[in-house]
Amino acid sequence: MPRKVPVPLTWELEEQYFAEGYSVICGTDEAGRGPLCGPVAAAAVILPRGFIIPGLNDSKKLSEKKRDELYGVIIENALSYAIELVDNTVIDEINILNASQLAMRRSIEKLSHSPDLALVDGNVARDFPCKAVTVIKGDGKSPSIAAASILAKVTRDRLCLEHDALYPEYGIAKHKGYPTAEHMEAVRKYGPSPIHRLSFLKFLDK
């Protein structure tokens, strides 16, 4: 059965807001809300208006090889981009939703161009440094959000390889920290590592 090819993203969403008078639009997204360990990553990206990147789409719909390829294209061509991490200790302290929002806000604040509008993947945008519009499944609708989703995902996946070298008994390179049966069994056997999110390990109480 032939592999389904994602529909190319258009600038339709961004152009609606350019038409309303916004001039600098960024997209922002996060990666790593679900894993048991490691940070949540977020990125913010401002692409040149109308710039088409062939193959750009929701990072979850792309192969690792394609994401790595697009990562290079995005950082080479973006007008500005920033990537932020919020670690497991902060996630445990303020919860994963608030940590994800914090990472996205920080990434926007680090952009070299100050946006007057942020397109935010999902349905929550709290205390952003500029006007923020939430877009459900935005990484499959907006080139700006899709670009951010790829930068966040690739950054976090690469960090997982570093974590795997430090804590090889958990198999992080394979599952990227997500709660697979293998990962949960390793946590039961070895206990949590310094990068595990203790608030995510409720299964240990059972």
BASEVO-462259 format. One record per atom (N, C-alpha, C): x, y, z. Coordinates in steps of 0.05 Angstrom, whole numbers, plus 5000, padded with zeros to 4 digits. Example, Ala and Ser with C-alpha at 12.3 -4.5 7.8 and 13.67 -1.06 7.14 Angstrom:
526448865156;524649105156;526449345156;525749555142;527349795143;525850015157;
This chain:
501749765000;500050005000;501850255000;501350434981;503050674979;502850845004;505050965012;505051145036;503551405029;501851485048;500251725045;502151965046;502052135026;503752375025;502252605037;503452735058;502052965070;501553185050;499253315053;498553535036;500453775042;501653895021;503454125027;502054345042;503454465060;502254695076;502354945059;500255105062;500055365048;500255585069;500555825060;500756065077;497956185082;495856035077;493156145079;492656265107;493356115128;492856205155;494356465162;496956465156;498556695161;497556935145;496856895121;496057115103;493457245114;491757095127;489357215139;490157425160;492257365175;493057555196;494757785184;496357725164;497757945150;495658145139;493458045129;491358215118;490058385139;490158295164;488958445187;490958655197;493358655186;495258865194;497658775210;497758515218;500058415232;502458405212;504858465222;507058475203;509258265209;509558185235;511557985242;510157755257;509857535243;508357305254;510257075259;510156965283;511756725290;509856495295;510956255292;509556015301;511055895324;509555775342;510855645365;509555375371;511155185380;510154915386;512054785406;511154575418;512854435438;513054135430;515054005442;515353715439;516153605466;514953375472;515753235497;513853275520;511353305516;509453335538;508953055551;509052845536;508252585546;510452415559;512952455553;515052275564;515252275594;516352065605;516852035633;519352175643;521052255624;523652375632;524452585612;526452745621;527552955604;525853205604;526853405590;525453665589;523153665569;521553865570;519753935548;521254145531;521154125505;522454305487;520354475473;521054725467;519254895451;520955065433;519755135410;521155305391;519255515381;520355745373;518855955359;520356015333;518956055312;520156105286;518756325271;520256505259;519256695240;520456635213;518756555194;519656495167;519256735149;520756755128;520256975108;517356935097;515957155095;513157135086;512956985059;511256785059;510656635035;512856425028;514856395045;517056215039;516055925040;516455775019;515555495017;517855315022;517555135041;519654925046;518454655038;519354545015;518254295006;518354075028;516153945032;516053725052;515453815080;515254075085;514654175112;511954085121;511753975145;509153885155;509453835185;507353755198;507353675225;509653475230;511353525250;513653355254;512953065259;510653015271;509852745277;509152585252;508752715229;508052585204;510552525187;512852605197;515352585181;517252385193;518852265177;520952085186;523152235201;524652095217;526852225231;528852355211;529352215189;531252315169;530152575157;527552575151;526352815139;526353045158;525852995184;525853205204;528653325206;530653155206;533453255208;534153435184;533253345161;533753505136;532353775138;529853775146;528254025147;529354205169;530354095191;531554245213;533654435201;535454325184;537554485172;536454705154;534454635138;533254835120;531955055136;530554985158;529155195173;531055385186;533155285200;534955465214;536655635194;536955525170;538555675150;536855905138;534255865136;532556065122;530756225140;530356155165;528656305182;529656595187;527856785189;528657055196;529657065224;528356895241;529256865269;528056605279;529556475297;528456245311;529756225338;528456085357;529456045383;528355785394;529955645410;529155395422;529655405452;527755315468;527955325497;527255055509;528554985531;528054735545;527154805574;525254665584;524454685612;524754405624;526454375644;527254115653;525253975671;525853725678;524053555693;523353665721;525353795733;524753895760;522654125760;522854295740;520854505737;518154385729;518154185711;515654045704;514253935729;515853805747;514653705771;513553925789;514854155788;514054375805;511554515796;511354565769;509154735759;507154585741;507654335735;506054155718;506854185689;506253985673;507153975645;505854185627;503354245632;502054455615;503354725620;503754795645;505055055651;507955065642;509254835644;512054825634;512154855604;510254735590;510154765560;509655055553;507755175566;507255465561;509655635567;511055575589;513455725596;515555705574;515955455565;518055415544;517355565518;514755565511;513955715487;514256015491;513456115514;513756405519;516756485518;518456325530;521256385531;522456385502;521556195486;522656185459;521856425443;519456525447;518556765433;520157005442;520657025469;522157245480;525057255470;526057025462;528857015452;529157075423;526957105408;527157165380;528557435376;530157455355;531657705349;529757915337;527557825325;525458005315;523057975334;521958185344;519658165362;517058135346;515757905349;513257865333;510958035345;509058105327;506658235338;504358035339;504857785329;502857575331;504357305333;503357135352;504356865354;502156665348;502556485330;500756265325;501656035342;499955945360;500655755380;499255485375;500855275373;499555015369;497954935394;495554835390;493954745413;491654935419;490654925444;488355085451;488855255476;491355285484;492055445507;494355635500;493955885508;496156085505;495956275529;497756245548;497556405572;499856605574;499256855578;501257065585;503457085565;502757065539;504757085518;505657375516;508157425506;509257695505;508157855481;506357735466;505157875444;502357755440;500857865422;498257755415;498557465407;496957285419;497256995413;494556885404;494756715383;492356585372;492856285373;491156135386;491455845387;490355715362;491655505353;490855365328;490955065334;488554945335;488354655340;489654505317;491454325323;493054175303;494354365284;495354585295;496654795279;499154705264;500454495274;502854405261;502254265234;499754215229;498954105203;497554315186;497454565196;495954775181;497755015175;499655075192;501255325189;504155255185;505455365164;508355325160;509955425184;509155645196;510655755219;510555565242;508255445248;508055265271;509455005264;509054905239;510354655231;513454675234;514554905226;517454945228;518254935258;516655065275;517255055304;517054775315;515154615306;514754345315;517154175308;518354215285;520654065276;523154145293;523554395297;525854485313;525654375342;523354375353;522954275381;523353975382;522153835363;522353545363;525253445358;526553555338;529353475332;531153535356;530853775367;532553845390;532153655413;529653585419;529153405442;530153125435;529753025411;530652755404;533652735406;535052945397;537952935399;538952935428;537453085445;538153085473;537652805485;535652665476;535152395486;537452215481;538852255459;541252085453;543452145474;543652395482;545652465503;544752335530;542152345535;541152225560;541551925560;541251805537;541651515535;544551435542;546451605534;549251545540;549751565570;548351745583;548651785612;547151565628;544851485618;543151295633;542251075614;544150905605;543650705585;541650495593;541250455619;539450235628;536550285621;535750535614;532950595609;532150575580;534050555561;533350535533;532250785521;533151015530;531951275522;532251325492;534451235481;534951285452;532751165435;531650945445;529550795430;526850925433;525950975458;523251065462;522951365467;525351505469;525351795472;523951885498;523951705518;522851775544;519851715547;518451635525;515651585527;515051335544;512651305555;512051095574;511450825560;513450715547;513150445536;513350245559;512449995554;512549785574;515449745582;517249755563;520149715568;521249935586;520450175581;521350405597;520350385626;517750325629;516550315655;517850085672;518349865658;519649635672;522449715681;523949865665;526549955673;526450135697;524450315698;524150485721;523450325746;521850125743;521249955766;523749805776;525349725757;527749565764;529949745776;530449975763;532750135771;532050385787;529450445789;528550695802;528950925783;527851155790;528051395772;530951505771;531651605748;534251735745;533952035752;536052185752;535852475758;534252635738;533752515714;532252665694;529352575692;528452385709;525752295708;523852505721;521452515710;519352695721;517852535742;518452585767;517252435789;514252445789;513152665780;510252695780;508952515758;510552405740;509552235719;509751935726;510751875749;511351595756;509351475775;506851545771;504751445789;504451135787;505351025765;505150735762;506850585783;508750725794;510450595815;508950545841;506750695844;505150665869;503250425867;502950315844;500950095840;502149825848;
